[in-house]
Amino acid sequence: MKAWWLGVALVLGTQAAVAQETGEAETRRVVDPLIEALMQQERIAGMAVAIVRPDGVQVLDYGVADREKHQPVDTDTLFEIGSLSKPFTATLATLAAVRGKLDLDAPVSQYLPVLEGSVFDDVDAINLGTHTAGGLPLFVPETVNDQDALMAWYRQFQPSAPVGESRLYSNLSIGLLGLEAAASLGSDFVPAMREQLLEPLRLNHTWYDVPTTEQGHYAMGENKSGEPTRVSPGVLEDEAYGIKTTATDLARLVQANLGLLSLDDELQQAIDATQRPYYQVGDMTQDLIWEQYPRPVSLDTLVAGNGYGMILEPQTAKPIAPPSDAAARPAKVWINKTGSTNGFGGYVVMLPDRQVGLVMLANRNYPNAARVETAYRILSGLGAIEPDAATP
């Protein structure tokens, strides 16, 4: 009898292994030609791609992390992820809220008293996390080179649009949210992020300052002209665009956002809260940093929504009232975020109803449209999204 059960177990185990190998091979059949074509078209030295599914994560590596050293991309390669750091910052804020430390609807100046008497008496954390704080600009002014100068700049800021009525993508907005969240937790930003989020999520290869022991894994970026470059230190770098990480670690954040990990209840609530819709901005719904679209969605819509017009120009924002947990995960949505530094380009897509996600990291800054199109073709080829009549 025992021998019979052992035989069944061996057969089932073999079948499962074969099925896994078949699935991985099928994934490569779809993904490899698309990524190889993208890398050739955009002259990308190296990429790491992670496919997230309910049964696990498959990471695919391509090219080299450093052209001069001929160092191949592998599972330990660290990429700058630029604005894909912003969802981490938003999650720290929602975690502080879940723990009763931060009221997302309270004035920012309540947690940063240095801003009392400024416009931030009328701006809340939701405004900061949705880029609706009255027109905060994209970049920190060149004259701002330390924390005192930054706070002085915020104190004198005058909105160019009514708070809560216009969206303008801004590092200064999410950066201030990071400072507010950390202050509510009684900590500086990076220690708070590491203790409250990165360590509980077991993101063991995610860094703000890459330690000496990890420098050998840090990819060399290339700007749009092909020149080697890495991100330079700057005010609000950590809060807005400073993370360096692996495709595996970023895929783990995606797993958490898709409800695929067993996490502490408070942490899962905080992660889910970042997907709550707050504003309608054209075809795009603005969550806390994440951006979503109802599916089926055309490629043209996604390209436009991730285009430079949405980054550089103000857009009318219509409040979605009341934002609710029930509205956070509609049956079919495409949730995404791009991230760039001068030498790196990344893109993340999540399909909550399918519990499928995609991470694309490259050591070159290349156009968002190419990222979106490739991701769309990958997910379509894998059968993860339904065809849209408007997309050829």
HUVEN-V80887 format. One record per pair of residues at least 24 apart in sequence whose ideal C-beta (glycine too) atoms are under 8 Angstrom apart, sorted by the first residue. I is the first residue (numbers start at 1). J is the second residue. D is the distance in whole Angstrom. If there is no record, write none. Layout:
# HUVEN-V80887
I/J/D, I/J/D
This chain:
# HUVEN-V80887
24/58/6, 27/51/6, 27/58/6, 27/60/8, 27/382/7, 28/60/7, 30/378/6, 30/381/4, 30/382/6, 31/60/6, 31/378/6, 31/381/8, 31/382/8, 32/60/7, 34/374/5, 34/377/5, 34/378/6, 34/381/7, 35/60/7, 35/62/6, 35/374/7, 36/62/7, 38/370/6, 38/374/5, 39/63/6, 39/362/8, 41/370/7, 42/362/8, 42/364/7, 42/366/4, 42/367/7, 42/370/6, 43/222/8, 43/226/6, 43/364/7, 44/222/8, 44/362/5, 44/363/7, 44/364/5, 44/366/6, 45/220/8, 45/222/6, 45/363/5, 45/364/6, 46/72/8, 46/73/4, 46/77/7, 46/219/6, 46/362/7, 46/363/5, 47/73/7, 47/360/7, 47/361/6, 47/362/5, 47/363/8, 48/73/6, 48/75/8, 48/77/6, 48/79/7, 48/246/7, 48/247/4, 48/359/8, 48/360/8, 48/361/5, 49/247/7, 49/358/7, 49/359/7, 49/360/5, 49/361/8, 49/378/8, 50/247/4, 50/248/7, 50/250/7, 50/251/4, 50/254/8, 50/357/8, 50/358/7, 50/359/4, 51/356/8, 51/357/8, 51/358/6, 51/378/8, 51/382/7, 52/251/5, 52/254/5, 52/255/6, 52/258/7, 52/260/7, 52/355/8, 52/356/6, 52/357/4, 52/358/7, 52/359/7, 53/355/7, 53/356/6, 54/260/6, 54/355/5, 54/356/8, 57/248/7, 57/251/5, 57/252/8, 57/255/7, 59/247/5, 59/248/6, 59/251/7, 61/247/8, 65/217/8, 65/219/4, 65/220/7, 65/363/6, 66/219/6, 66/220/4, 67/220/7, 67/222/8, 67/228/8, 68/220/7, 68/228/7, 69/220/8, 73/219/7, 73/363/8, 75/246/7, 75/247/8, 75/248/6, 76/205/7, 76/217/5, 76/246/6, 77/217/6, 77/219/5, 77/246/6, 77/247/8, 78/205/7, 78/207/7, 78/210/6, 78/214/7, 78/217/5, 78/218/5, 78/219/6, 78/244/5, 78/245/6, 78/246/6, 79/219/6, 79/244/7, 79/245/7, 79/246/7, 79/247/7, 79/344/6, 79/346/7, 79/361/4, 79/362/7, 79/363/6, 80/219/8, 80/221/6, 80/230/7, 80/231/5, 80/243/8, 80/244/5, 80/341/4, 80/343/7, 80/344/4, 81/243/5, 81/244/7, 81/245/6, 81/250/7, 81/339/5, 81/344/7, 81/346/5, 81/361/7, 82/231/8, 82/241/5, 82/338/8, 82/339/4, 82/340/4, 82/341/5, 82/344/6, 82/345/8, 82/346/6, 83/171/8, 83/240/7, 83/241/5, 83/337/7, 83/338/7, 83/339/4, 83/340/7, 84/243/7, 84/250/7, 84/337/6, 84/338/7, 84/339/3, 84/346/5, 84/348/6, 85/238/8, 85/239/8, 85/240/7, 85/241/5, 85/242/6, 85/243/4, 85/339/7, 86/174/5, 86/240/6, 86/241/8, 86/289/5, 86/337/7, 86/339/8, 87/253/7, 87/274/6, 87/289/5, 87/290/6, 87/337/6, 88/193/7, 88/197/7, 88/198/8, 88/243/6, 88/253/7, 89/174/6, 89/175/8, 89/177/6, 89/178/4, 89/181/7, 89/193/8, 89/239/5, 89/240/7, 89/289/7, 90/129/5, 90/174/7, 90/177/7, 90/274/5, 90/288/4, 90/289/4, 90/290/8, 91/197/6, 91/270/6, 91/271/6, 91/274/6, 92/178/7, 92/181/5, 92/182/7, 92/185/8, 92/189/8, 92/192/6, 92/193/6, 92/196/6, 92/197/6, 93/125/6, 93/129/6, 93/177/5, 93/178/8, 93/180/7, 93/181/4, 93/288/7, 94/269/8, 94/270/4, 94/271/8, 94/273/4, 94/274/6, 94/288/7, 95/181/8, 95/196/6, 95/197/7, 95/266/7, 95/267/7, 95/270/4, 96/181/5, 96/184/5, 96/185/5, 96/196/8, 97/125/8, 97/270/7, 97/273/7, 98/266/5, 98/269/5, 98/270/5, 98/273/7, 99/266/6, 101/184/4, 101/185/6, 102/180/7, 102/181/6, 102/184/4, 102/185/8, 104/129/8, 108/176/7, 108/180/5, 111/180/5, 111/183/5, 111/184/5, 112/151/8, 112/176/8, 112/179/7, 112/180/6, 112/183/6, 114/151/5, 114/155/7, 115/151/7, 115/154/6, 115/155/6, 117/155/8, 118/154/7, 118/155/5, 118/156/8, 118/157/7, 119/157/6, 119/158/7, 119/159/6, 119/163/7, 120/154/7, 120/176/8, 122/163/6, 123/163/6, 125/177/6, 125/180/6, 125/181/8, 126/278/6, 126/288/7, 127/163/6, 127/164/6, 127/173/8, 128/173/5, 128/174/7, 128/176/5, 128/177/4, 128/180/7, 129/173/8, 129/174/7, 129/177/5, 129/288/4, 129/289/6, 130/167/7, 130/278/5, 130/279/6, 130/286/5, 130/287/8, 130/288/7, 130/289/8, 130/317/7, 131/167/5, 131/168/6, 131/169/5, 131/170/5, 131/173/5, 131/174/8, 131/286/7, 132/163/7, 132/164/5, 132/165/7, 132/166/7, 132/167/5, 132/278/8, 132/279/6, 132/286/8, 132/317/5, 133/159/8, 133/163/6, 133/170/7, 133/173/5, 133/176/8, 134/159/3, 134/160/7, 134/161/6, 134/162/7, 134/163/4, 134/166/7, 135/159/6, 135/160/4, 135/161/5, 135/166/6, 135/168/5, 135/314/6, 136/168/7, 136/170/4, 136/172/4, 136/173/5, 136/176/8, 137/168/7, 137/170/6, 137/172/6, 138/168/8, 138/169/6, 138/170/6, 138/171/6, 138/172/8, 138/311/7, 138/312/7, 139/171/6, 139/172/8, 140/171/6, 140/172/6, 140/175/7, 140/234/7, 140/235/5, 140/236/6, 144/235/6, 145/235/6, 146/235/7, 147/235/7, 149/235/8, 150/235/5, 150/236/7, 160/314/8, 161/314/6, 164/317/7, 164/319/7, 165/316/7, 165/317/6, 166/314/5, 166/315/7, 166/316/6, 166/317/6, 167/279/6, 167/281/5, 167/286/6, 167/314/7, 167/315/5, 167/316/8, 167/317/4, 168/313/8, 168/314/5, 168/315/8, 169/310/7, 169/311/5, 169/312/7, 171/236/6, 171/240/4, 171/241/7, 172/236/7, 174/239/6, 174/240/5, 174/289/7, 175/235/8, 175/236/3, 175/239/4, 175/240/5, 176/239/8, 177/239/7, 178/236/8, 178/238/7, 178/239/3, 178/240/7, 179/239/7, 189/238/6, 189/239/6, 190/238/6, 193/238/8, 197/267/8, 200/263/7, 200/264/7, 200/267/6, 201/252/6, 201/253/7, 201/256/6, 201/261/8, 201/263/8, 201/267/8, 202/252/7, 203/245/7, 203/249/5, 203/252/6, 203/253/7, 204/249/7, 205/245/6, 205/246/5, 205/248/7, 205/249/5, 206/243/6, 206/244/8, 206/245/4, 206/246/8, 206/249/5, 206/250/8, 207/243/7, 207/244/5, 207/245/7, 208/238/5, 208/242/5, 208/243/6, 208/244/8, 210/244/5, 217/246/8, 218/244/7, 219/344/8, 219/363/4, 220/343/8, 220/363/6, 221/341/7, 221/342/7, 221/343/2, 221/344/5, 221/363/5, 221/364/7, 221/365/7, 222/343/5, 222/363/6, 222/364/4, 222/365/8, 223/342/5, 223/343/5, 223/364/8, 223/365/6, 224/364/8, 224/365/6, 224/366/7, 226/364/8, 228/343/7, 229/342/5, 229/343/4, 230/341/8, 230/343/6, 231/341/5, 231/342/7, 231/343/7, 231/344/8, 241/339/7, 241/341/6, 247/359/5, 247/361/5, 250/346/8, 250/348/7, 250/359/5, 250/361/7, 251/357/7, 251/359/5, 254/348/6, 254/350/6, 254/357/4, 254/359/6, 255/357/7, 257/335/8, 257/350/6, 257/352/8, 257/357/7, 258/350/6, 258/352/6, 258/355/5, 258/356/8, 258/357/6, 259/352/8, 259/355/7, 260/355/6, 272/325/7, 272/328/6, 272/329/8, 273/325/8, 273/328/8, 275/328/5, 275/329/7, 275/335/6, 275/352/7, 276/323/5, 276/324/7, 276/325/7, 276/327/7, 276/328/4, 277/320/5, 277/323/6, 277/327/6, 277/328/7, 278/319/7, 278/320/6, 278/323/5, 279/317/4, 279/318/6, 279/319/6, 279/320/6, 280/317/7, 280/318/5, 280/320/6, 281/310/8, 281/315/5, 281/316/7, 281/317/5, 281/318/8, 282/315/6, 282/316/8, 284/310/7, 285/320/7, 285/333/8, 286/317/7, 287/328/8, 287/335/7, 289/337/7, 290/335/5, 290/336/8, 290/337/6, 290/350/8, 291/335/7, 291/336/6, 291/337/6, 292/333/5, 292/334/6, 292/335/4, 292/336/8, 293/333/6, 293/334/5, 293/336/8, 294/330/7, 294/332/6, 294/333/6, 294/334/8, 295/332/4, 295/333/6, 295/334/5, 295/351/8, 295/385/6, 295/386/7, 296/332/8, 296/385/7, 296/386/5, 296/387/7, 296/388/4, 297/334/5, 297/388/6, 298/388/5, 298/390/4, 298/391/5, 299/372/7, 299/373/6, 299/376/5, 299/388/7, 299/390/8, 299/391/4, 300/390/6, 300/391/7, 301/390/8, 302/334/7, 302/336/7, 302/372/5, 302/376/6, 303/368/8, 303/369/5, 303/372/5, 303/373/7, 306/336/7, 306/338/6, 306/368/5, 306/369/7, 306/371/8, 306/372/5, 307/368/7, 307/369/7, 308/368/7, 329/353/7, 332/386/8, 334/385/7, 336/372/8, 336/375/8, 338/368/5, 338/371/6, 338/372/8, 340/365/5, 340/368/8, 341/365/7, 345/371/6, 346/371/8, 347/371/4, 347/372/7, 347/375/6, 349/375/5, 349/379/7, 351/379/7, 351/384/6, 351/385/7, 354/384/6, 356/382/8, 356/384/5
